[in-house]
Amino acid sequence: MTEENGDTQGCSSAPGELDDWPIDVADVRESLREAEADIAAGRTFGEDEIRARYGVPRK
């Protein structure tokens, strides 16, 4: 797209690539609440756990 056809930001993405925009703020807030609840409940993974699971040695 170009400025001539209405794109003033110079975006060259195909229209199909932007189907999920704009982001639904309510969905983002819900996702953040879920993430915060996971952290509070200890449902997270640290570096050591991830390395052990995938067999990746420390540097």
Buried (B, 14 or more C-beta within 10 A) or exposed (E): BEEEEEEEEEEEEEEEEEEEEEEEEEEEEEEEEEEEEEEEEEEEEEEEEEEEEEEEEEE
